[in-house]
Amino acid sequence: MPLFSAASTASTAAPDLPSAATDGDGRGQAARPPLWLPSPYLVLGGLLWAVLSAAAWRTPLCCEAGLQAAIVERLRASLLHPAFPMTDLPAVASAHYSPYALLQGLTARATGLAGPSVVALAASVNLLLLLTGIGRLARQLTPNRWAPVAALVPLALIHWADPARWSAPSTFAVAVTLHLWAWTGCAAVRAPRPGDPKPARAPTWPEAAGMGVLLGLVLLVHPPTAIGAAIGCLALIAVRTRTRIRPILSRWVFAAVCAVAVAAVWPYYNGLTAPRTPPEGHTTRPPAAGEGVRAAAGGTYAWATAYVPPGEVVLTDSRPAMYALAGHGAYVLADALPDAGLATAERRERSRAVAAYLDTSTPQARRDGITGRYGVRWLLLTRNQRLPENATVLAFSPRTGEVLARVGGSGRAARASSSR
């Protein structure tokens, strides 16, 4: 085997060489590993990346994954004027449409991939960014080749604890933050020493702008991470700058201005003021009995999504079904955790419409009015919910007992005619 043959040949050909290299003064230095030998972090990190990337393609469209796939589907349908991820209404100042989401939408439009495939592909890219960010930052802090390996264990455990709820935007934001910290530490350590005849200015203006843009990107994608990113940059600047901060303060201020400008001019929403959670601070309704169990068990709704075309409206109060259907391009009448940009009155009205339709005491005429007004063509009901008179069962899940049925007329056309 070449690996061991090379080592044994070297030791045989030069038996009188010392085991440690010597410098010009004859002092011994610690032997360094051969340049062709990969670092342990590269080997173990590459293995982890391969395993988790393969697992991403098997993650069910529940919770975060379903929401991200729905966002991709909306951007693929309309890049400039997308609808809300879950609700068939024009999105106004929806914080879901961040630069990260836009990049996914562009990928879907360029490749023709569906939302779930783009989300799985993005998971591999996010993990690669995260692993390289850990490696870059570790090299800034310590020369120990095993130091970044310690981060791989919790990373693997966090992912396997609940892969369906792994947040893609926050992972991307953390990965960008790690690269930002590594860049900041590199720029700060190049600051001039007192007494240098021609001190270099650090960072350069383009570097300051670049770091500011990265911080603004993190702010648009995941604001809580941006707070930690800014604090980390300040800490690195304070610790690693080897001179007074005043001569280069203007560069760092310029970086902060660039970050604020990026967040403020983003066309889909204002990154400095856009709300991130519903004003009420709670979901529209509590999860149905057994719903969380189905989600945790990794159930799939392929039996239902195969029938519902993209752009159609489905009435259901099952949260896992909402994310799975939206992830494949459909809409839901009322989302369990609605977008904060959706008007409160509209959100409450849609929630009441779902509750009224599913109430067994509601007259059929009122149910028909709900389906006509909102263009509902599909129902996804649990085993305990009664089918209306005009519903036609198309599919059901033998595992959960849920039923997919078709109602109403021509979907969007019915809603448009009822609004005239």
C-alpha positions as CSV (number, residue, x, y, z in Angstrom):
1,M,0.0,0.0,0.0
2,P,1.5,3.3,-1.1
3,L,0.8,5.1,2.2
4,F,2.9,2.8,4.3
5,S,5.5,2.0,1.6
6,A,6.5,5.7,1.3
7,A,7.0,5.9,5.1
8,S,9.1,2.7,5.3
9,T,11.2,3.7,2.3
10,A,12.0,7.1,3.8
11,S,13.1,5.5,7.1
12,T,15.3,2.9,5.3
13,A,16.9,5.3,2.9
14,A,17.9,7.8,5.7
15,P,18.5,5.8,8.9
16,D,20.9,8.4,10.3
17,L,18.5,11.4,10.1
18,P,17.1,12.6,13.5
19,S,13.4,12.0,14.2
20,A,12.8,15.7,14.7
21,A,13.7,18.5,12.3
22,T,16.4,21.0,13.3
23,D,16.5,24.7,12.7
24,G,19.6,26.8,11.9
25,D,20.7,26.8,15.5
26,G,20.4,23.1,15.8
27,R,17.5,23.2,18.2
28,G,14.8,20.6,17.7
29,Q,11.4,21.3,16.4
30,A,8.3,19.2,16.7
31,A,7.7,17.0,13.7
32,R,4.8,18.1,11.5
33,P,2.5,15.8,9.7
34,P,3.2,15.4,6.0
35,L,1.5,17.9,3.8
36,W,-0.2,15.2,1.8
37,L,-1.9,13.8,4.9
38,P,-5.4,15.3,5.3
39,S,-6.3,16.8,8.6
40,P,-8.6,14.8,11.0
41,Y,-11.2,17.6,10.7
42,L,-11.3,17.2,6.9
43,V,-11.7,13.5,7.1
44,L,-14.3,13.4,9.9
45,G,-16.1,16.6,8.7
46,G,-16.3,15.2,5.2
47,L,-17.8,12.0,6.5
48,L,-20.4,13.8,8.6
49,W,-21.3,16.0,5.6
50,A,-21.9,13.0,3.4
51,V,-24.1,11.2,6.0
52,L,-26.2,14.3,6.9
53,S,-26.5,15.3,3.2
54,A,-27.9,11.9,2.4
55,A,-30.3,12.1,5.3
56,A,-31.6,15.5,4.2
57,W,-33.2,13.8,1.1
58,R,-35.2,11.5,3.4
59,T,-36.5,14.2,5.9
60,P,-40.3,14.5,5.7
61,L,-41.9,17.8,4.9
62,C,-42.9,18.6,8.4
63,C,-42.5,21.9,10.2
64,E,-39.5,23.9,9.0
65,A,-38.7,21.8,6.0
66,G,-42.3,22.0,4.7
67,L,-42.4,25.8,5.3
68,Q,-39.1,26.3,3.4
69,A,-40.3,24.1,0.5
70,A,-43.5,26.2,0.4
71,I,-41.4,29.4,0.2
72,V,-39.4,28.0,-2.7
73,E,-42.7,27.1,-4.5
74,R,-44.0,30.6,-4.1
75,L,-40.8,32.2,-5.5
76,R,-40.7,29.7,-8.4
77,A,-44.3,30.7,-9.3
78,S,-43.6,34.5,-9.0
79,L,-40.2,35.8,-8.2
80,L,-41.1,39.5,-7.8
81,H,-44.6,39.2,-6.3
82,P,-44.9,35.9,-4.4
83,A,-47.8,34.9,-2.3
84,F,-47.6,34.1,1.4
85,P,-45.9,30.7,1.9
86,M,-49.1,29.0,3.2
87,T,-52.0,31.2,2.3
88,D,-53.1,32.2,-1.2
89,L,-52.8,36.0,-0.7
90,P,-50.1,38.4,-2.1
91,A,-47.3,38.6,0.4
92,V,-46.8,42.1,1.9
93,A,-43.6,42.6,3.9
94,S,-43.2,38.9,4.6
95,A,-39.9,38.2,6.4
96,H,-39.8,34.7,5.0
97,Y,-38.5,36.1,1.6
98,S,-35.0,36.7,2.7
99,P,-31.9,36.6,0.5
100,Y,-31.5,33.0,1.4
101,A,-35.0,32.2,0.2
102,L,-34.5,34.2,-2.9
103,L,-31.4,32.2,-3.8
104,Q,-33.4,29.0,-3.3
105,G,-36.1,30.4,-5.6
106,L,-33.6,31.3,-8.3
107,T,-32.2,27.8,-8.1
108,A,-35.6,26.3,-8.5
109,R,-36.4,28.4,-11.5
110,A,-33.0,27.7,-13.1
111,T,-33.0,24.0,-12.6
112,G,-36.7,23.1,-12.6
113,L,-36.4,21.4,-9.3
114,A,-39.4,21.3,-7.0
115,G,-39.4,22.9,-3.6
116,P,-38.6,19.7,-1.6
117,S,-35.6,18.9,-3.8
118,V,-34.2,22.5,-3.5
119,V,-34.6,22.3,0.3
120,A,-32.7,19.0,0.4
121,L,-30.0,20.4,-1.9
122,A,-29.7,23.6,0.2
123,A,-29.2,21.5,3.4
124,S,-26.0,20.1,1.9
125,V,-24.8,23.5,0.9
126,N,-25.6,24.9,4.4
127,L,-23.8,22.1,6.1
128,L,-20.8,22.6,3.9
129,L,-20.7,26.4,4.7
130,L,-21.1,25.5,8.4
131,L,-18.2,23.0,8.4
132,T,-15.9,25.3,6.5
133,G,-16.8,28.1,8.8
134,I,-15.9,26.1,11.9
135,G,-12.6,25.1,10.3
136,R,-11.7,28.7,9.3
137,L,-12.6,30.1,12.8
138,A,-10.7,27.3,14.6
139,R,-7.5,28.1,12.6
140,Q,-7.9,31.7,13.7
141,L,-8.0,30.7,17.4
142,T,-5.7,27.8,17.7
143,P,-3.1,25.8,15.7
144,N,-4.4,22.5,17.1
145,R,-5.6,20.3,14.3
146,W,-8.0,18.5,16.6
147,A,-9.8,21.5,18.0
148,P,-12.5,21.8,15.3
149,V,-13.2,18.1,15.5
150,A,-14.8,18.7,19.0
151,A,-17.6,20.7,17.3
152,L,-18.6,17.7,15.1
153,V,-20.1,15.6,17.9
154,P,-22.7,18.1,19.1
155,L,-23.4,19.1,15.5
156,A,-24.3,15.5,14.7
157,L,-26.3,15.0,17.9
158,I,-28.3,18.2,17.4
159,H,-29.3,17.1,13.8
160,W,-30.2,13.6,14.7
161,A,-32.3,14.7,17.7
162,D,-35.0,16.0,15.4
163,P,-34.1,16.3,11.7
164,A,-37.6,17.4,10.7
165,R,-37.3,20.6,12.7
166,W,-33.8,21.5,11.6
167,S,-33.9,25.2,10.7
168,A,-32.3,25.9,7.4
169,P,-32.3,29.7,7.6
170,S,-30.7,29.7,11.0
171,T,-28.1,27.1,10.0
172,F,-27.2,29.3,7.0
173,A,-27.0,32.4,9.2
174,V,-24.8,30.6,11.7
175,A,-22.5,29.4,8.9
176,V,-22.2,32.9,7.5
177,T,-21.5,34.2,11.0
178,L,-18.6,31.8,11.4
179,H,-17.1,33.0,8.1
180,L,-17.7,36.6,9.2
181,W,-15.9,36.0,12.5
182,A,-12.9,34.4,10.8
183,W,-12.7,37.3,8.3
184,T,-13.0,39.8,11.1
185,G,-10.3,38.1,13.2
186,C,-8.0,38.0,10.2
187,A,-8.5,41.7,9.4
188,A,-8.2,42.8,13.0
189,V,-4.9,41.0,13.6
190,R,-3.4,42.8,10.6
191,A,-3.8,46.2,12.4
192,P,-0.5,48.1,12.6
193,R,1.8,48.0,15.5
194,P,2.7,51.2,17.3
195,G,6.0,52.7,15.8
196,D,5.8,51.0,12.4
197,P,7.3,53.4,9.8
198,K,4.5,52.7,7.3
199,P,1.7,51.1,9.2
200,A,-0.8,49.3,7.0
201,R,-4.5,50.2,7.5
202,A,-6.7,47.4,8.5
203,P,-9.3,46.5,7.4
204,T,-9.3,47.9,3.9
205,W,-12.4,49.8,2.8
206,P,-13.5,46.9,0.5
207,E,-13.0,44.5,3.4
208,A,-15.1,46.6,5.7
209,A,-17.8,46.8,3.1
210,G,-17.7,43.1,2.6
211,M,-18.0,42.3,6.3
212,G,-20.8,44.8,6.6
213,V,-22.7,43.1,3.8
214,L,-22.3,39.7,5.4
215,L,-23.6,41.1,8.7
216,G,-26.6,42.6,6.9
217,L,-27.2,39.3,5.2
218,V,-27.4,37.5,8.6
219,L,-29.7,40.2,9.9
220,L,-32.1,39.6,7.0
221,V,-32.0,35.9,7.2
222,H,-32.1,35.4,11.0
223,P,-32.1,38.5,13.2
224,P,-31.4,36.7,16.5
225,T,-28.2,35.3,15.0
226,A,-27.2,38.7,13.8
227,I,-27.1,40.0,17.4
228,G,-24.6,37.3,18.3
229,A,-22.7,37.9,15.1
230,A,-22.3,41.6,15.9
231,I,-21.2,40.9,19.5
232,G,-18.6,38.3,18.3
233,C,-17.2,40.8,15.8
234,L,-16.8,43.4,18.5
235,A,-15.1,41.0,20.8
236,L,-12.6,39.9,18.0
237,I,-11.9,43.5,17.2
238,A,-11.3,44.4,20.8
239,V,-9.0,41.4,21.5
240,R,-7.1,41.0,18.3
241,T,-6.4,44.6,17.3
242,R,-2.8,45.3,18.2
243,T,-2.9,49.0,18.4
244,R,-5.3,51.8,19.4
245,I,-8.7,51.3,17.8
246,R,-9.2,55.0,17.1
247,P,-7.0,55.2,13.9
248,I,-9.1,52.4,12.2
249,L,-12.5,53.1,13.9
250,S,-13.8,54.7,10.7
251,R,-13.4,51.4,8.9
252,W,-15.4,49.4,11.4
253,V,-18.1,52.1,11.5
254,F,-18.3,51.9,7.7
255,A,-18.8,48.2,8.0
256,A,-21.7,48.7,10.4
257,V,-23.3,51.3,8.1
258,C,-23.1,48.8,5.2
259,A,-24.8,46.2,7.3
260,V,-27.7,48.6,8.2
261,A,-28.0,49.7,4.6
262,V,-28.3,46.1,3.3
263,A,-31.1,45.3,5.8
264,A,-32.9,48.6,5.1
265,V,-33.0,48.5,1.3
266,W,-34.0,44.8,0.9
267,P,-37.0,45.0,-1.6
268,Y,-39.2,42.3,0.0
269,Y,-39.3,43.8,3.5
270,N,-37.4,46.1,5.8
271,G,-35.0,44.0,7.7
272,L,-34.8,46.5,10.5
273,T,-38.6,46.7,11.3
274,A,-40.3,43.6,9.8
275,P,-42.1,41.6,12.4
276,R,-41.1,38.0,12.9
277,T,-43.9,36.4,15.0
278,P,-47.7,36.8,15.0
279,P,-48.8,39.7,17.2
280,E,-50.9,37.4,19.4
281,G,-47.8,35.3,20.1
282,H,-49.7,32.0,19.8
283,T,-50.9,29.7,17.1
284,T,-54.4,30.1,15.6
285,R,-55.5,26.8,17.2
286,P,-54.1,24.1,19.4
287,P,-52.7,21.0,17.6
288,A,-55.2,18.2,17.1
289,A,-55.0,15.2,19.4
290,G,-52.2,12.9,18.2
291,E,-50.9,15.5,15.7
292,G,-47.5,15.9,17.3
293,V,-47.1,12.1,17.4
294,R,-47.7,11.8,13.7
295,A,-45.2,14.6,13.0
296,A,-42.5,13.1,15.2
297,A,-43.0,9.7,13.7
298,G,-41.9,11.1,10.4
299,G,-45.1,10.3,8.5
300,T,-45.4,11.3,4.9
301,Y,-48.4,12.8,3.0
302,A,-47.4,11.5,-0.4
303,W,-50.7,9.8,-0.5
304,A,-52.4,13.2,-0.5
305,T,-49.9,15.5,-2.3
306,A,-50.1,13.2,-5.3
307,Y,-53.7,14.4,-5.9
308,V,-53.6,18.1,-5.1
309,P,-52.2,20.3,-7.9
310,P,-49.9,23.2,-7.1
311,G,-51.9,26.4,-6.4
312,E,-55.0,24.7,-5.2
313,V,-56.5,25.6,-1.7
314,V,-57.0,22.9,0.9
315,L,-59.1,23.1,4.0
316,T,-57.5,21.3,7.0
317,D,-56.7,21.9,10.6
318,S,-53.9,19.3,10.7
319,R,-50.6,21.1,11.1
320,P,-48.3,18.4,9.6
321,A,-50.6,18.1,6.6
322,M,-50.5,21.9,6.2
323,Y,-46.7,21.9,5.8
324,A,-46.6,18.9,3.6
325,L,-49.2,20.2,1.2
326,A,-47.8,23.7,1.1
327,G,-44.3,22.2,0.5
328,H,-45.6,20.6,-2.7
329,G,-47.2,23.8,-4.0
330,A,-50.7,23.8,-2.5
331,Y,-52.2,26.4,-0.2
332,V,-54.1,26.0,3.0
333,L,-57.2,28.1,4.0
334,A,-55.8,29.0,7.4
335,D,-52.3,28.3,8.7
336,A,-51.8,27.1,12.3
337,L,-48.9,29.6,12.7
338,P,-49.7,32.4,10.2
339,D,-47.3,34.8,8.7
340,A,-46.8,37.9,10.8
341,G,-47.3,40.0,7.6
342,L,-50.9,38.7,7.2
343,A,-53.5,41.1,8.5
344,T,-54.9,40.1,11.8
345,A,-58.5,40.5,10.6
346,E,-57.9,38.3,7.6
347,R,-56.1,35.7,9.7
348,R,-59.0,35.5,12.3
349,E,-61.6,35.4,9.6
350,R,-60.0,32.4,7.9
351,S,-59.5,30.6,11.2
352,R,-63.2,31.0,12.0
353,A,-64.1,29.8,8.5
354,V,-62.1,26.5,9.0
355,A,-63.7,26.0,12.4
356,A,-67.2,26.6,11.1
357,Y,-66.7,24.3,8.1
358,L,-65.5,21.4,10.4
359,D,-68.3,22.0,12.9
360,T,-70.9,19.2,12.4
361,S,-73.7,21.6,13.2
362,T,-72.9,24.0,10.3
363,P,-75.5,23.9,7.5
364,Q,-74.3,22.6,4.2
365,A,-75.3,25.9,2.5
366,R,-72.8,27.8,4.8
367,R,-70.1,25.2,4.0
368,D,-70.7,25.8,0.3
369,G,-70.4,29.5,0.9
370,I,-67.0,29.0,2.5
371,T,-65.6,26.8,-0.2
372,G,-66.9,29.2,-2.9
373,R,-65.5,32.3,-1.3
374,Y,-62.0,31.0,-0.7
375,G,-61.8,28.7,-3.7
376,V,-61.5,25.5,-1.6
377,R,-61.5,22.3,-3.7
378,W,-59.9,19.9,-1.3
379,L,-60.4,18.7,2.3
380,L,-58.0,16.8,4.4
381,L,-59.8,15.5,7.5
382,T,-58.8,13.4,10.5
383,R,-60.5,10.2,11.3
384,N,-62.7,11.9,13.8
385,Q,-64.0,14.6,11.4
386,R,-67.2,14.0,9.4
387,L,-67.2,14.3,5.6
388,P,-69.7,16.9,4.2
389,E,-72.5,15.8,1.9
390,N,-70.9,16.8,-1.4
391,A,-67.4,15.5,-0.7
392,T,-65.8,12.8,-2.8
393,V,-63.1,10.7,-1.2
394,L,-60.0,10.3,-3.3
395,A,-57.4,8.9,-1.0
396,F,-56.8,8.0,2.7
397,S,-54.0,7.1,5.0
398,P,-54.2,3.6,6.4
399,R,-51.7,4.6,9.0
400,T,-53.5,7.7,10.5
401,G,-57.0,7.3,9.1
402,E,-56.9,10.8,7.5
403,V,-58.9,11.3,4.4
404,L,-58.4,13.5,1.3
405,A,-61.7,14.5,-0.4
406,R,-62.6,16.9,-3.2
407,V,-65.4,19.5,-2.9
408,G,-66.7,22.5,-4.7
409,G,-66.2,23.5,-8.3
410,S,-63.3,24.9,-10.2
411,G,-61.1,26.1,-7.4
412,R,-59.7,29.6,-8.1
413,A,-62.4,30.2,-10.8
414,A,-65.1,29.5,-8.2
415,R,-63.6,32.0,-5.8
416,A,-63.2,34.6,-8.5
417,S,-66.8,34.3,-9.6
418,S,-68.1,34.5,-6.0
419,S,-66.2,37.7,-5.4
420,R,-67.8,39.5,-8.3
